[in-house]
Amino acid sequence: MRCFSVIVVSAILVDYLALAINENCTTNADCAVKEKSICLNSSCVCDGLSYYLEQQKKCVTYSTEYGSICFEHSQCTDFFGKMSECNSLTNTCSCQANSTWYQGKCQKTASKGEKCGAEHGICLDHSNPLSLTCSKSKKCECNDLKGYYDRGNDCRLKSTLNKECAISMDCFPSCSILDLPIYSHCELGICVQNDSEVSKQLVDDCTSNVYPFNNSLSYEPQSALTEVDKDCSTKPVANLTIEQCVLCPNTLLFKDLICTCKQGFFLLDGICVAELGVKDTSRNYVSDADCPIKPGKLVDGICFCKDYWFQSENNRECKKTTLEFTRKCMDNDWCKAMGEYSFCDVDTGECKCGAETEFNETTFYCNLKENANLTGLCFSNMDCPLYETCHNQQCVCTDGFYRPNKTSLCLPKIQSSCEVRDCGHIKNSYCSSDEVCLCKNGYVTDNYMCVKPAINIYDECLIEQQCESVLHSSCLPDATSSKNATNRCYCRDTYREVNGVCHALKYPGSLCSSERECTIILGDSFVCRNMLCQCPIGKSLNEDNTCAVAALLSYSMYTLLAAVLFSLLNIWFS
């Protein structure tokens, strides 16, 4: 027994005394798991793709994924450049203020009506990157050559009769008949003719090529694929050799250690494909269907989102738009047709304007009120801290996280990630080597706390899980104490406590499989006969629900019966 104890203690000490950064080691197993360090040249160090961060007490990796979790700027700048940063609100790699991730880098950008050029940045509405252009006067304006019109607050794509649309302002007259313009409005995503006296035949004869934006989209011819290009486009990037990684046009060897997609490209189905707005010279796209991000549109050999769809913040997804006719939505991105201050009501699934805005029915736009106060409101997930999403213009915790109090950040529950925020708010928990919050051994949880399980019936409890160790019990209010009393493990409604154990309630006639099932609740006078709790043969059920032999008739009862019998005999012989 003494030897066994020594072995156990030794095992615990080995785990506890795992070597820290820069300490001598023999194998990777010697180094602290939580620090994510490895044994290199007989010393515990971070691998070549990470570095030790004193504040976190662990090795943190350099980021190669826009929007990935980070702790400080250095994790982001090595791959994304000097204009990137670790956003202190979201703890993710993103671009600095007044710059946007576009075409594989953080670029200085200008919005509609602002100055543009080398000093001020490129004109960019990130949701709709084709909509703006820098004018001769170096000012961002709607790109008329691409078919965009000025709605006032933003630029939208023009449409015509029988073409796709999202709002009625998108529908422009396609021609005129007898100097009478043919107007249309947007209904269920299509421009349909307004009520007029113009006959259908005349409308059908109307030409629809007045606006150049209705013509087929153009693209630049691309060079034929080389043998190296073909190899790169068919092999998963993870399987590329160092030589192939260096030669492939869409990959790079980061830190001379790992092959990854270069800036502006991302891994999709095992290969590096271009983000929206980035030209991929290794693939010969010739139609909209060739775009790997759906639904795509090919413009000058570059993939963008289909008309009236919006581009996501990371340039890797096309978001659907709501329609003026329905206003239906699945998330806030759908509502961009109503402007940046609109939101998707999670209760109704409809796009709405925020409390600090006024809706313009003509332009289908949510305009900010004069002296609007936007404090505490969010308009996208990027406005919310890490582990929060924007619901009805309020930041709420994502699944697996919660606020211990109103002023707290969203902290992990048990079984959720502690990569950024530790588990210290939950007593008797710890952050595992896999960076997940877990309860210490011997504790149970409801994902909000770690507590010891109950041992006996009537033990105090805080959560239902404590009573699971006491069979057929639940954590219920203590009926004998004040309102603020701690709950206790009581037998469930269909069970009764007998000698510290919860047994299923039985009644005369209840189903049974053993005699004990009946006697433990009903008493020893019952038996399990014909799979029912009932009295033994020769006994019957009394008023007090016990089984007993039928009692002898009393003297008064005999006297009464004799009197009745005598009366009947007199009647018979009379």
SULUR-V811435 format. One record per run of one state. SS is the DSSP state (hx for helix, st for strand, lp for the rest). FROM is the first residue (numbers start at 0). LEN is the number of residues. If there is no record, write none. Layout:
ss=SS from=FROM len=LEN
ss=SS from=FROM len=LEN
This chain:
ss=lp from=0 len=1
ss=hx from=1 len=15
ss=lp from=16 len=2
ss=st from=18 len=1
ss=lp from=19 len=4
ss=st from=23 len=1
ss=lp from=24 len=3
ss=hx from=27 len=3
ss=st from=30 len=1
ss=lp from=31 len=6
ss=st from=37 len=3
ss=lp from=40 len=2
ss=st from=42 len=3
ss=lp from=45 len=4
ss=st from=49 len=4
ss=lp from=53 len=4
ss=st from=57 len=4
ss=lp from=61 len=7
ss=st from=68 len=1
ss=lp from=69 len=4
ss=hx from=73 len=7
ss=lp from=80 len=3
ss=st from=83 len=3
ss=lp from=86 len=5
ss=st from=91 len=4
ss=lp from=95 len=3
ss=st from=98 len=4
ss=lp from=102 len=2
ss=st from=104 len=6
ss=lp from=110 len=4
ss=st from=114 len=1
ss=lp from=115 len=1
ss=st from=116 len=1
ss=lp from=117 len=3
ss=st from=120 len=3
ss=lp from=123 len=2
ss=hx from=125 len=3
ss=lp from=128 len=3
ss=st from=131 len=3
ss=lp from=134 len=4
ss=st from=138 len=4
ss=lp from=142 len=1
ss=hx from=143 len=3
ss=lp from=146 len=1
ss=st from=147 len=3
ss=lp from=150 len=4
ss=st from=154 len=3
ss=lp from=157 len=1
ss=st from=158 len=1
ss=lp from=159 len=4
ss=st from=163 len=1
ss=lp from=164 len=3
ss=hx from=167 len=3
ss=st from=170 len=1
ss=lp from=171 len=4
ss=st from=175 len=2
ss=lp from=177 len=2
ss=st from=179 len=2
ss=lp from=181 len=2
ss=st from=183 len=4
ss=lp from=187 len=2
ss=st from=189 len=4
ss=lp from=193 len=6
ss=hx from=199 len=6
ss=lp from=205 len=6
ss=hx from=211 len=3
ss=lp from=214 len=12
ss=hx from=226 len=8
ss=lp from=234 len=2
ss=hx from=236 len=3
ss=lp from=239 len=2
ss=hx from=241 len=6
ss=lp from=247 len=3
ss=st from=250 len=4
ss=lp from=254 len=3
ss=st from=257 len=4
ss=lp from=261 len=3
ss=st from=264 len=4
ss=lp from=268 len=2
ss=st from=270 len=4
ss=lp from=274 len=13
ss=hx from=287 len=3
ss=lp from=290 len=5
ss=st from=295 len=4
ss=lp from=299 len=2
ss=st from=301 len=4
ss=lp from=305 len=4
ss=st from=309 len=2
ss=lp from=311 len=6
ss=st from=317 len=2
ss=lp from=319 len=8
ss=st from=327 len=1
ss=lp from=328 len=3
ss=hx from=331 len=7
ss=lp from=338 len=3
ss=st from=341 len=4
ss=lp from=345 len=4
ss=st from=349 len=4
ss=lp from=353 len=3
ss=st from=356 len=4
ss=lp from=360 len=4
ss=st from=364 len=4
ss=lp from=368 len=12
ss=hx from=380 len=3
ss=lp from=383 len=4
ss=st from=387 len=4
ss=lp from=391 len=2
ss=st from=393 len=4
ss=lp from=397 len=3
ss=st from=400 len=2
ss=lp from=402 len=8
ss=st from=410 len=2
ss=lp from=412 len=4
ss=st from=416 len=1
ss=lp from=417 len=11
ss=st from=428 len=3
ss=lp from=431 len=4
ss=st from=435 len=4
ss=lp from=439 len=3
ss=st from=442 len=3
ss=lp from=445 len=4
ss=st from=449 len=3
ss=lp from=452 len=7
ss=st from=459 len=2
ss=lp from=461 len=2
ss=hx from=463 len=6
ss=lp from=469 len=3
ss=st from=472 len=4
ss=lp from=476 len=10
ss=st from=486 len=5
ss=lp from=491 len=3
ss=st from=494 len=4
ss=lp from=498 len=2
ss=st from=500 len=4
ss=lp from=504 len=6
ss=st from=510 len=1
ss=lp from=511 len=3
ss=hx from=514 len=8
ss=lp from=522 len=3
ss=st from=525 len=4
ss=lp from=529 len=2
ss=st from=531 len=4
ss=lp from=535 len=4
ss=st from=539 len=2
ss=lp from=541 len=5
ss=st from=546 len=2
ss=lp from=548 len=6
ss=hx from=554 len=19
ss=lp from=573 len=1
